[in-house]
Amino acid sequence: MKTTNNSITIEKLNVSQSTIDRTPPRALAFLSTLSANPALRAQLEPAGYTEADHSEGWSLLEKAQGFGGVVDATPANGATRAKSELEEFVATMIPRARGALLHKHFDQEAFVFAGFDVNQPSDPSIVVALFLERLQMLEDGAERKASRKEDHAALATLDQRGIGKKVRERVAKLVDEARSLDFTDASPPKAAAQKKEDLVALYLWTSDWMATARTVFTRRDQLARLGIVKRRTKKSTAPVPDVVPPVVVKPVAPVAPAAPIAPQAPVAPAVAPAPSGPQLALVPTSTSREEEAPASRVA
């Protein structure tokens, strides 16, 4: 099978199909970040990145996702539902957010909606993903540290208008769902083959400019925003439950029986010591009246 880019096939690239299939979300992160960050884009321009290259990336992304009028596949029910909800979000919540920010947070509105067009590209997941990315930058973007207080105030206003953090998280899941579901097997063979060619073309474009970006940007947070490296997850601060160590019973060596005790000879009673000094003789006395004769009667 030939592609639109010098007849390069997946087999010639020596990459797996899963790697090719993961290209759209990576390209989306790269393109949306450069769209939202003129400063980052300006740093990439000396390396050859032009407006034409930026437009080509968006065009390839649309085609690879089947919104360029080339692929006529039937999406699964989940993709249809996700796309429908995203279209409603683009039609209702984004204008609400723009009006609120324009009214109360002029600078933040200018940043969030810089070069923003809800009609182009036609894929609502791209529009919503770009919108969410810029709101995330209001929350913790390193480039906007100087205006953090004003940015958080703008997010608080959006929260009051029904576009709080929980809503943004739910919509982000819809974006992932809409962009990750496969097309059904009912797709015409020609359309399926064209889809593969479009994915390969997007893969080549993304690989080219991501490799170039690695030579320009050295900060990990910038590379993570561009989808080139993964974000570092924070370590959990939850207390670790105490683990009771198992009780190990060690075997005790047998003790030899004690020798029998021999019987002892009886001990002679102790003899009281003889008293010392003069002793008085004990004369037996009689208590009988007959023996008490007076001394005169004795002859």
C-alpha positions in Angstrom: 0.0 0.0 0.0 1.3 3.4 -0.9 0.9 6.6 1.1 0.6 10.2 0.0 4.1 10.8 1.3 6.7 9.3 -1.0 5.0 5.8 -0.9 6.1 5.2 2.7 4.2 2.4 4.4 4.0 1.3 8.0 6.1 -1.7 7.1 8.9 0.6 5.7 8.7 2.7 8.8 9.3 -0.3 11.0 6.8 0.9 13.6 3.8 -0.8 15.1 0.3 -0.1 14.2 -0.4 0.9 17.8 2.3 3.6 17.5 0.7 5.0 14.4 -2.7 5.0 16.0 -1.4 7.0 19.0 -0.3 9.8 16.7 -3.5 12.0 16.7 -3.5 12.8 20.4 0.2 13.5 20.3 -0.2 15.8 17.3 -3.2 17.5 19.0 -1.1 18.3 22.1 1.7 19.6 20.0 -0.5 21.8 17.7 -2.8 23.1 20.5 0.1 24.1 22.7 1.9 26.0 19.9 -1.5 27.7 19.1 -1.9 28.8 22.7 1.7 29.8 23.3 3.0 32.4 20.8 6.2 32.5 22.8 6.9 28.8 22.4 6.0 29.0 18.7 8.4 31.9 18.2 11.2 29.9 19.6 10.5 27.1 17.1 10.4 29.5 14.1 14.2 29.8 13.7 14.3 26.0 13.3 12.1 26.4 10.2 8.5 26.1 11.7 6.3 28.4 9.7 2.6 29.3 9.5 2.4 26.9 6.5 3.8 24.1 8.6 1.3 24.8 11.4 -1.6 24.8 9.0 -0.4 21.6 7.4 -0.3 19.9 10.8 -3.9 20.8 11.6 -5.0 19.7 8.1 -3.3 16.3 8.5 -4.8 15.9 11.9 -8.3 16.5 10.6 -7.9 14.1 7.7 -6.4 11.4 10.0 -9.5 11.7 12.3 -11.9 11.3 9.3 -13.2 14.9 9.2 -11.5 15.9 6.0 -14.1 14.4 3.7 -11.9 11.4 2.7 -12.8 8.7 5.1 -16.5 7.5 4.9 -16.4 5.2 7.9 -19.2 4.6 10.3 -18.2 5.4 13.9 -19.3 3.3 16.8 -22.2 4.5 19.0 -19.8 5.7 21.7 -18.0 8.0 19.3 -21.3 9.4 17.9 -22.5 10.2 21.5 -19.2 11.8 22.5 -19.1 13.9 19.3 -22.7 15.0 19.8 -22.0 16.2 23.3 -18.9 18.0 22.2 -20.8 19.8 19.5 -23.3 21.0 22.1 -20.5 22.2 24.3 -18.9 24.2 21.5 -22.3 25.7 20.6 -23.3 26.7 24.2 -20.6 26.6 26.8 -17.7 28.2 24.8 -19.7 31.3 23.8 -20.8 31.5 27.5 -17.2 31.4 28.6 -16.1 33.9 26.1 -18.8 36.4 27.0 -18.0 36.1 30.8 -14.2 36.5 30.3 -14.7 39.5 27.9 -16.8 41.2 30.4 -14.8 40.6 33.6 -11.4 39.4 32.6 -10.3 41.0 29.4 -6.7 39.9 29.4 -7.7 36.3 30.1 -10.2 36.3 27.3 -7.6 37.6 24.9 -5.3 34.7 25.9 -7.9 31.9 25.9 -9.5 32.8 22.6 -6.4 34.1 20.7 -6.8 33.0 17.1 -9.8 30.9 18.2 -12.4 29.9 15.6 -15.2 27.5 16.7 -16.0 26.8 13.0 -12.5 25.7 12.0 -11.4 22.9 12.3 -14.7 21.0 11.9 -13.8 18.4 14.5 -15.4 19.5 17.8 -12.9 17.5 19.8 -10.0 19.7 18.5 -11.9 22.9 19.4 -12.7 21.7 22.9 -9.3 20.2 23.5 -7.7 23.6 22.6 -10.1 25.4 24.9 -9.4 23.0 27.8 -5.6 23.3 27.3 -5.7 27.0 27.6 -7.9 26.9 30.7 -5.4 24.5 32.2 -2.6 27.0 31.5 -4.6 29.6 33.4 -4.6 27.3 36.4 -1.0 26.2 36.5 0.9 27.2 33.4 4.5 28.1 34.1 4.5 30.8 31.4 1.6 32.6 33.3 3.1 32.7 36.8 3.1 36.5 36.9 -0.7 36.7 36.3 -1.7 33.7 38.4 -4.0 35.6 40.8 -5.9 37.2 37.9 -6.0 33.8 36.0 -7.5 32.0 39.0 -10.1 34.8 39.4 -11.1 34.2 35.8 -11.5 30.4 36.4 -13.6 31.2 39.5 -15.9 33.3 37.2 -16.2 30.4 34.8 -17.0 28.1 37.7 -19.9 30.4 38.6 -21.1 30.1 35.0 -21.2 26.3 35.0 -17.7 25.6 33.6 -15.9 24.5 36.7 -13.2 21.9 37.1 -15.5 18.9 37.3 -17.2 19.9 34.1 -13.9 20.4 32.4 -12.7 16.9 33.5 -15.9 15.3 32.2 -15.6 17.1 28.8 -11.9 16.1 28.6 -13.0 12.4 28.9 -15.4 13.0 26.0 -12.6 14.3 23.9 -10.5 11.2 24.7 -13.5 9.0 23.9 -14.3 10.7 20.6 -10.7 10.5 19.4 -9.8 7.0 20.6 -12.7 4.9 19.3 -12.1 2.8 16.1 -14.3 2.8 13.1 -16.5 -0.2 12.4 -15.6 -3.0 10.0 -18.3 -1.8 7.7 -16.0 0.8 6.3 -15.3 0.5 2.6 -11.9 -1.0 1.9 -10.8 2.1 0.0 -11.7 4.3 2.9 -9.9 2.1 5.4 -6.8 2.2 3.2 -7.0 5.9 2.9 -7.3 6.3 6.7 -4.0 4.4 7.1 -2.3 6.6 4.6 -3.5 9.7 6.4 -2.3 8.3 9.7 1.1 7.6 8.3 1.3 11.1 6.8 0.4 12.6 10.2 3.0 10.4 11.9 5.7 11.6 9.6 4.8 15.2 10.2 4.6 14.8 14.0 7.8 12.9 14.2 9.7 15.5 12.2 8.6 18.5 14.2 8.8 16.8 17.6 12.4 15.8 16.9 13.1 19.4 15.9 11.4 20.7 19.1 13.6 18.4 21.2 16.6 20.4 20.0 15.0 23.7 20.8 13.3 23.2 24.1 15.2 21.9 27.1 12.7 22.3 30.0 10.7 19.2 30.7 7.5 21.0 31.4 7.6 22.6 28.0 8.3 19.2 26.3 5.4 17.7 28.4 3.0 20.4 27.2 4.0 19.6 23.6 3.2 15.9 24.1 6.8 14.9 23.6 7.4 13.5 27.0 5.1 12.3 29.7 4.2 14.5 32.7 5.7 13.4 36.0 3.0 12.2 38.4 3.1 13.6 42.0 3.9 11.0 44.6 1.0 10.2 46.9 1.0 11.9 50.3 -1.5 9.5 51.8 -0.3 7.8 55.0 0.9 4.3 54.5 -0.9 1.8 56.8 1.1 0.1 59.3 2.0 -3.5 58.4 2.2 -5.9 61.2 5.1 -8.3 60.6 4.2 -11.9 60.7 5.1 -13.8 63.8 7.8 -16.3 63.1 8.1 -19.2 65.6 11.6 -20.5 65.7 12.1 -24.2 66.6 13.6 -24.8 70.0 16.4 -27.3 70.4 15.4 -30.2 72.7 16.8 -30.0 76.3 18.5 -33.1 77.7 16.8 -34.5 80.9 18.5 -33.6 84.1 20.4 -36.3 86.1 18.5 -37.8 89.1 19.3 -36.3 92.5 20.9 -38.7 95.0 19.1 -38.9 98.4 20.9 -37.1 101.2 21.9 -38.6 104.6 19.8 -37.4 107.6 21.2 -34.5 109.5 21.9 -35.1 113.2 20.2 -32.6 115.5 22.4 -29.9 116.8 23.7 -30.2 120.4 23.2 -27.1 122.5 26.6 -25.7 123.8 27.4 -26.2 127.4 26.7 -23.1 129.5 29.7 -21.2 130.8 30.2 -19.8 134.4 29.0 -21.0 137.8 25.8 -23.0 137.7 23.2 -23.4 140.5 22.3 -26.9 141.5 18.7 -27.7 141.2 17.4 -29.4 144.3 14.2 -31.3 143.9 11.5 -30.1 146.2 8.4 -31.9 147.5 5.1 -30.4 147.7 3.8 -33.0 150.2 3.0 -31.8 153.8 4.6 -34.9 155.4 8.0 -33.9 154.0 7.8 -30.4 155.5 8.8 -31.6 159.1 10.5 -29.0 161.1 14.2 -29.2 161.6 13.9 -29.7 165.4 12.4 -33.2 165.0 15.4 -34.5 163.4 17.6 -36.5 165.8 
